[in-house]
Amino acid sequence: MKDFQSGRLVQQAHYKSFQPSPINRKWSIDNMELIQLLGQADRELGRLDMYSEYIPNIDLFIRMHVLKEASQSSRIEGTQTTMEEALLEEEDVVPEKRDDWEEVQNYVAAMNQAVEKLQKLPFSARLIRDTHKTLMQGVRGKQKQPGEFRHSQNWVGGASINDAVFVPPSHETVGELVSDIEKFVHNEQEYFPELLKAALVHYQFETIHPFLDGNGRVGRLLITLYLVSRGILKQPVLYLSDFFERNRQLYYDNLMRVREKNDLAQWFRFFLVGVIETAKSSTATFDNILKLQRQVETQLQTLGSRTANAQKVMYYLYQRPVIDAAKAGEVAGVSAASAYKLIADLEQFGILKEVTGAKRGKMYVFEAYMKLFK
């Protein structure tokens, strides 16, 4: 990587854009610190992947992981929706927060659809465009060509292009640059560690900024999609947006450092530390979920004839840990009176906590489970 040149400034009409160098080339690593970090990241990711294989009904818990990722990735872009708010039904969201809520829901839909499409589609420009289209459907930015690479110049930061923090390449080169990413991803002739490939793809995508809006969210989503597409993860269980959000300025600074100082090693270090921390945290979360499951199941067994219906409610809560009596009755298939009794049982065990303080329209949260994702 010693001879790496990130790109060059190109004079346009009254500004300079940054033209990144292609990444589909031969790479070699001789940085021992990076090699050690890479080994540690591979081990932690392997542990997480193995752990995810042995968890029953893992799809229940992946939904919460995706929701957390959606909330944090959107937060980096200024969207202010908490996980509790993201779990609400649309009609329960106050009007002034509905736009933010919709953006988070779109992120969840985009991730889920993209993971499903990976069964038939390779990691490709088409997959990226389809994912962007879902992300931007019907929300702020919906007029900015959802699912299409941009046909005009964009910029990052600043009130205008003249005081921008960063000006990505001309729109005329976006197609060939994205094509270069595709070739790099599928290049089997030149070996490069998969985690570093994921880091480099993210950096290059953010540098190209191929869409008029939504580049940050799509770029972070691509990290997980890449790892799943390459079989590094069997399930989409690693999400770095929480790490990026907690270290937001470092995240931006390290991306810019590559462009300005050709310092790819520092970006790789930052990225690998993020993988290590996030994989450890996710493994601990899964471990705590299993402990909580066992505890809850022991409590439910004391309910006698109501155990089966309480288990149905719990199955729902592991996917969406916010509920009211009407929904409890619906998922358990019982009358309103029986639903209230089930809610009371779960409250008595400390599983559910009422959070509205209202006499009617009460909402209950599976608080211990929610805390595992914070």
Helices and strands as residue ranges (DSSP letters): E 7-11, E 16-20, H 32-53, H 58-76, H 83-86, G 90-92, G 95-97, H 98-117, H 125-136, G 161-163, G 171-173, H 174-185, H 194-208, H 215-229, H 241-246, H 248-261, H 264-300, G 301-306, H 307-319, E 322-323, H 325-332, H 336-348, E 353-354, E 364-365, H 367-371
